[in-house]
Amino acid sequence: MSRSINNAGLNLVKKFEGFSPEAYLCPAGVLTIGYGHTGGVSPGQTMTKEEAEAVLRQDLAESVTHVERLITVPLTSNQFSALVSFVFNVGAGNLQSSTLKRKLNAGNYGAVPSELARWVKITDPVTKEKKTMRGLVRRRAAEAELWLTPDKADSAEGSVAMPQRVENADPHDDPAVPTIEQITNTMRRLGYKIFRGKDRTGHKRNYDLNIFGVRAANIRAGAFDDWIGVFWMNWDTGGWEFHIWNATTDPGTYWLNQPLNVSGTAILVPDQYRSSYQIGLHRNKYEALVQCKPIKVYRDNNKDDVLDMMPDTIQRGLFGINIHRASTDHRSVKVEKWSAGCQVIADPRCFARLMDICNLAEYEWGPIFSYTLLTQEQLAGQ
C-alpha cells in the first residue's frame, strides 16, 4: 500500500514553499505558482489557495512515489515525510544520484541529516555561479529535525514550551537526569552566557547551540554516570529544543593509573569555555568536537581510581580534551581507555545525533562551539 506524507511533513512543505496566487520566477529562474508548483506554469497565471492545495497534494504524491522507489530500507513516518519534502524541493533525479541515497540504502541512517545539509546551493541564473541560500539552509535543518524526531512526537498543531528529549534515560524514572530548567537556571546563576538564537542584528536563527556537560557527584572514576547535552532556541516552535545523553566528563581508571602527562591525568575544570571547540577529527579518525582554544584541567597524579580535583594542580592549555564517542557499535558501560580526560558519550548513536546537530548548526553559525561543564552540586544550588 502506498504511503503518504504526514501532517508534520505537509506543514513543513507549505511553510517553506509559501503560497503565491500568481506565477513568479523563483531564485533559480523557474516559473512557480501556488505552493511551489512548477509544472506547466505560464506567465501571468493565477491560482486560488484551494486550487494550490489540491495541486500540492498531487505534486507530493509524485514525490512520495519517487521516495518509495528509490529508498529500499524501512523508514518511520517522519523519516519518510522528511525525504518527501526534500525530493519535492530538489527533484527525484538529485535523490537518485545522491550520496544520501547510497548511504541510507546501505543502512547508515545517521548520515542523513548531514547529507541533507549539503543541499543548500542554487545556480544563479545570471552569473551561473553556485550560491548558498539561507532559506534552503533553514529548510534542510527543518527536514533534518523532522528526520530525527520519533513518530510519537509528530504533531500537526501546537508545541511544548520546553521540549526535552532524553536518550538512554527516562527522566520520570531517574530523577538524576538534569532538566533544562536546572541547566538554564544554573548557567544564569553562575553568570554563563546562554545562546538564544539571535545574531548581532537581532535576526532569529535556529541551532545557536548551548553544549553542556554535567559531572556527577561521584568521585570514583570508571562509569558513564555523567551527562552531555545540547539545547537551542527553536524559533519554529518558540521553545527550547533539549537533548541529553549518558556520558563521562572524567578520565577512566586506566589512564588515571597510567597518566599520559608527567603532571598527572587531566580532569576538565567546570567552567564555560567560549568558542573553544570546533568540528574536526578526533585522533585523525572520525568527526568530533575538538579543542581549539586553551582550557583548564586539574592534574591527578595519585594513580588510583579516585578523582582528585585540587585547585593547586590546575593547568591551562591545549590538551586535546575533545568531545567524542566511546565504542563504534554499542553503548559502553565502563569508561576504561575511552577517556584520558575527554568528554565521552557512551552510545555511538547518541554521539552521531550530537554531530548531526552540530553540522546543521555549522551552516547557520559556523564551525566553532562553546562548551559549559557544570556539576551536580551546582545544579543543586551548592
JODAPE-V520284 format. One record per run of one state. SS is the DSSP state (H for helix, E for strand, L for the rest). FROM is the first residue (numbers start at 0). LEN is the number of residues. If there is no record, write none. Layout:
ss: (SS/SS)
from: (FROM/FROM)
len: (LEN/LEN)
This chain:
ss: (L/H/L/E/L/E/L/E/L/E/L/H/L/H/L/H/L/H/L/H/L/E/L/E/L/H/L/H/L/E/L/H/L/E/L/E/L/E/L/E/L/E/L/E/L/E/L/H/L/E/L/E/L/E/L/E/L/E/L/H/L/E/L/E/L/E/L/E/L/H/L/E/H/L)
from: (0/6/17/19/25/30/34/36/37/45/46/48/70/76/90/91/96/98/105/108/116/120/123/129/132/133/148/150/153/161/166/179/189/197/198/203/204/209/215/219/220/222/223/225/234/238/248/252/257/264/268/271/282/285/291/294/300/305/306/310/313/314/317/322/325/333/334/342/345/347/365/367/375/379)
len: (6/11/2/6/5/4/2/1/8/1/2/22/6/14/1/5/2/7/3/8/4/3/6/3/1/15/2/3/8/5/13/10/8/1/5/1/5/6/4/1/2/1/2/9/4/10/4/5/7/4/3/11/3/6/3/6/5/1/4/3/1/3/5/3/8/1/8/3/2/18/2/8/4/3)
